[in-house]
Amino acid sequence: MSTSNVKGVFAHLDLLMTAIDRLDRAGFEKPVVTTPLPRHDVEEALYHGKPSPVRWWTLAGALTGLTVGITLTSFTAMDWPMTIPGGKPLVAIPPYVTIMFECTILLGALFTTLGLLFHCRLPTTGLPEELKDPRFSDDHFGLFLAGLTKEKQSEAQEILTTAGALEVVPGGRSE
């Protein structure tokens, strides 16, 4: 089945926000939006205030790091036992808290970085040609919808035009 793309160019942020809202109400998938500067209101409109999934990567990394820290210190103490006077346990928690803490922080930070790269889809290798418009890094806002059927393409063009887009360009076809 053949699908099409649509690109909209906006001169003002409020017109872009109107287009995002209308596309969302019409049931379109999340568009790709490019802005000349970071705009948190665009992110809020696209994701509706949902928290980032990167926090779960951080939690998984921290728990993995804690497990690694406990395992590393415990197995090291059991593999090379020392004579400990006074009936103290061979594997005691207080001396190893620092190592467990450092492993937790290290793997939590590494997993956070990996999660961020994964959810930002970095490195980007297949950036559509439509998004390589130099105006999007200067003073205009871009909105890109991919994978539209013919009916959805005409509906998207109508929504972008009535929202105040300076230019609405139907993109290339993809299979």
MARMIPA-229440 format. One line per 8 residues: number of its first residue (from 1); for each residue x, y, z of C-alpha. Coordinates in Angstrom, 2 decimals, decimal comma, m for minus. Each point is the difference from the previous one (the first is absolute). Layout:
# MARMIPA-229440
NUM = X:Y:Z ~ ...
This chain:
# MARMIPA-229440
1 = 0,00:0,00:0,00 ~ 1,37:3,39:m1,01 ~ 0,28:2,73:2,61 ~ 0,83:3,69:m0,21 ~ 1,58:2,71:2,11 ~ m0,98:3,59:0,74 ~ 2,17:2,89:1,16 ~ m1,31:3,26:1,45
9 = 2,05:3,16:0,52 ~ m1,14:2,47:2,66 ~ 1,26:3,51:0,70 ~ m1,41:0,24:3,54 ~ m0,09:m2,35:2,95 ~ m3,69:0,55:0,76 ~ m0,96:m1,13:m3,53 ~ 2,12:m3,13:0,42
17 = m1,66:m0,72:3,35 ~ m3,43:0,40:m1,62 ~ 0,97:m2,47:m2,73 ~ 1,30:m2,54:2,54 ~ m3,23:0,27:1,98 ~ m2,20:m0,42:m3,08 ~ 2,03:m2,95:m1,26 ~ m0,24:m1,64:3,42
25 = m3,77:0,47:0,11 ~ m0,29:m1,41:m3,54 ~ 1,78:m3,18:1,11 ~ 3,33:0,34:m1,78 ~ 3,13:m1,64:1,37 ~ 2,57:2,23:1,68 ~ 1,65:2,22:m2,59 ~ 3,71:0,73:m0,12
33 = 0,46:3,64:0,97 ~ 3,13:2,07:m0,55 ~ 0,53:3,36:1,68 ~ 2,82:2,53:m0,18 ~ 0,28:m0,09:3,81 ~ m1,14:m2,35:2,77 ~ m3,70:0,50:0,81 ~ m1,46:m1,88:2,95
41 = m3,56:0,91:m0,96 ~ 0,43:m1,94:m3,27 ~ 1,23:m3,00:1,97 ~ m2,98:0,36:2,37 ~ m2,41:0,09:m2,95 ~ 1,55:m3,05:m1,65 ~ 0,26:m2,17:3,10 ~ m2,86:1,40:2,10
49 = 2,16:0,25:3,12 ~ 0,84:m3,69:0,13 ~ 3,23:m0,61:1,92 ~ 3,02:m1,11:m1,91 ~ 0,59:m3,76:m0,25 ~ 3,72:0,65:0,57 ~ m0,64:m0,11:3,77 ~ m0,67:m3,75:m0,28
57 = 3,40:m0,44:m1,61 ~ 1,54:1,84:2,95 ~ m1,82:m2,23:2,47 ~ 1,07:m3,16:m1,85 ~ 3,60:1,21:m0,10 ~ 0,00:0,91:3,69 ~ m1,44:m3,35:1,04 ~ 2,46:m1,82:m2,25
65 = 2,84:2,04:1,48 ~ m1,10:m0,76:3,53 ~ m0,20:m3,70:m0,81 ~ 3,44:0,09:m1,63 ~ 1,44:1,83:3,03 ~ m1,45:m2,50:2,48 ~ 1,07:m2,98:m2,12 ~ 3,51:1,33:m0,63
73 = 0,75:0,76:3,63 ~ m1,62:m3,16:1,40 ~ 1,64:m2,41:m2,40 ~ 3,36:1,73:0,42 ~ m0,22:m0,34:3,78 ~ m1,00:m3,68:m0,27 ~ 2,66:m0,82:m2,61 ~ 2,83:1,54:2,04
81 = m1,09:m0,47:3,60 ~ 1,85:1,85:2,73 ~ 0,33:m1,01:3,61 ~ m2,40:2,33:1,78 ~ 0,25:0,07:3,80 ~ m2,97:0,35:2,29 ~ m2,52:m2,07:m1,96 ~ m0,75:2,74:m2,54
89 = m1,70:m1,18:m3,20 ~ 2,12:m0,69:m3,06 ~ m2,36:2,05:m2,20 ~ m0,92:3,15:1,89 ~ m2,05:2,77:m1,59 ~ 1,51:3,21:1,53 ~ 3,50:m0,34:m1,52 ~ m1,47:m0,62:m3,45
97 = m2,61:2,77:m0,10 ~ 2,36:2,34:m1,85 ~ 0,68:m2,52:m2,76 ~ m3,72:m0,81:m0,33 ~ m0,84:3,70:m0,15 ~ 2,61:0,71:m2,67 ~ m1,17:m2,94:m2,15 ~ m3,60:1,20:0,36
105 = 0,87:3,53:m1,14 ~ 2,31:m1,16:m2,80 ~ m2,42:m2,44:m1,61 ~ m2,97:2,31:0,62 ~ 1,77:2,78:m1,90 ~ 1,07:m2,31:m2,83 ~ m3,49:m1,46:m0,41 ~ m1,47:3,53:0,06
113 = 2,31:1,01:m2,86 ~ m0,92:m3,12:m1,99 ~ m3,72:0,58:0,64 ~ 0,28:3,62:m1,09 ~ 1,78:m0,97:m3,21 ~ m2,56:m2,74:m0,67 ~ m3,09:2,16:0,55 ~ 1,44:2,95:m1,91
121 = 0,72:m2,42:m2,86 ~ 3,65:1,02:m0,08 ~ 2,11:m0,25:m1,99 ~ m2,36:1,06:m2,74 ~ 0,94:m1,53:m3,33 ~ m3,19:0,27:m2,04 ~ m1,13:3,61:0,46 ~ m2,58:0,76:m2,70
129 = 1,06:2,55:m2,59 ~ m3,07:2,07:0,87 ~ 1,45:0,70:3,46 ~ 3,29:1,28:m1,38 ~ m1,51:3,40:m0,75 ~ 2,42:2,76:1,13 ~ m2,92:2,18:1,14 ~ m0,66:m2,42:2,88
137 = 3,29:0,90:1,65 ~ m0,43:3,71:m0,65 ~ m3,45:1,43:0,73 ~ m2,77:m2,38:m1,13 ~ m1,69:m3,02:1,51 ~ m0,46:m3,26:m1,89 ~ m2,52:m2,78:0,37 ~ 0,34:m3,32:m1,83
145 = m2,54:m2,84:m0,26 ~ 1,10:m3,29:m1,52 ~ m1,80:m3,14:m1,12 ~ m3,32:1,58:m1,01 ~ m2,56:m1,52:m2,33 ~ m1,33:2,14:m2,84 ~ m3,13:0,98:2,00 ~ 2,02:0,78:3,13
153 = 2,48:2,02:m2,05 ~ m2,69:2,32:m1,36 ~ m1,54:0,32:3,48 ~ 3,41:0,85:1,49 ~ 0,65:2,58:m2,72 ~ m3,36:1,62:0,73 ~ 0,69:0,10:3,75 ~ 3,46:1,51:m0,47
161 = m1,29:2,59:m2,47 ~ m2,87:1,11:2,23 ~ 2,34:0,11:3,01 ~ 2,05:2,66:m1,76 ~ 2,94:m1,79:m1,59 ~ 2,09:2,13:m2,34 ~ 0,65:m3,00:m2,18 ~ m1,45:m3,50:m0,17
169 = 2,03:m2,43:m2,09 ~ m1,12:m3,52:m0,78 ~ 3,07:m2,20:0,34 ~ 1,31:m2,98:m1,85 ~ m1,53:m3,42:m0,03 ~ 1,13:m2,96:2,02 ~ m0,98:m3,64:m0,27
